[in-house]
Amino acid sequence: MTQPNPDRLDRIESLLEYLAQDFEELKNEMIRTNDKVEIYQKASQQVVNLAFSLIITASLAVILPVILNR
């Protein structure tokens, strides 16, 4: 069995530290992206709700006067 090279072990260790740091950055970026997607989904749902409310209100504004004038 050969003796491990200390320089090689140092390089491997530094590479592992770099990869761990890079992984943390990617994890944080993924969390931020998930938050953004969730915000966009909520906002788009609110826009859809607003659109339906406006359609219903406009429909009632047209239909109710016809019914009440009978």
C-alpha positions as CSV (number, residue, x, y, z in Angstrom):
1,M,0.0,0.0,0.0
2,T,1.3,3.4,-0.9
3,Q,1.6,6.4,1.5
4,P,-0.8,9.2,0.8
5,N,0.7,12.3,-0.6
6,P,0.0,15.3,1.8
7,D,-0.1,17.7,-1.1
8,R,-2.7,15.6,-2.9
9,L,-4.8,15.3,0.3
10,D,-4.6,19.1,0.8
11,R,-5.9,19.6,-2.7
12,I,-8.7,17.2,-2.2
13,E,-9.6,18.8,1.1
14,S,-9.6,22.3,-0.5
15,L,-11.7,21.0,-3.4
16,L,-14.2,19.5,-1.0
17,E,-14.4,22.8,1.0
18,Y,-15.0,24.7,-2.3
19,L,-17.7,22.2,-3.4
20,A,-19.4,22.5,0.0
21,Q,-19.4,26.3,-0.2
22,D,-20.7,26.1,-3.8
23,F,-23.4,23.7,-2.7
24,E,-24.5,26.1,0.1
25,E,-24.7,29.0,-2.4
26,L,-26.8,26.8,-4.8
27,K,-29.0,25.8,-1.9
28,N,-29.6,29.4,-0.9
29,E,-30.3,30.4,-4.5
30,M,-32.8,27.6,-4.9
31,I,-34.6,28.8,-1.7
32,R,-34.7,32.4,-3.1
33,T,-36.0,31.1,-6.4
34,N,-38.7,29.0,-4.7
35,D,-39.8,32.1,-2.8
36,K,-40.0,34.1,-6.0
37,V,-42.1,31.4,-7.7
38,E,-44.4,31.2,-4.7
39,I,-44.9,35.0,-4.8
40,Y,-45.6,35.0,-8.5
41,Q,-48.1,32.3,-8.1
42,K,-49.9,34.1,-5.3
43,A,-49.9,37.4,-7.3
44,S,-51.2,35.7,-10.5
45,Q,-54.0,34.0,-8.4
46,Q,-54.9,37.5,-7.0
47,V,-55.1,38.9,-10.6
48,V,-57.4,36.0,-11.7
49,N,-59.6,36.6,-8.6
50,L,-59.7,40.3,-9.5
51,A,-60.6,39.6,-13.1
52,F,-63.5,37.3,-12.1
53,S,-64.7,39.9,-9.6
54,L,-64.8,42.5,-12.3
55,I,-66.5,40.3,-14.7
56,I,-69.2,39.4,-12.2
57,T,-69.7,43.0,-11.1
58,A,-70.0,44.1,-14.7
59,S,-72.5,41.3,-15.5
60,L,-74.6,42.3,-12.4
61,A,-74.5,45.9,-13.4
62,V,-76.0,45.0,-16.7
63,I,-78.5,42.3,-15.6
64,L,-79.9,43.8,-12.4
65,P,-81.3,46.9,-14.0
66,V,-83.1,44.8,-16.5
67,I,-84.6,42.5,-13.9
68,L,-85.6,45.4,-11.5
69,N,-87.3,47.4,-14.3
70,R,-89.9,44.7,-14.9
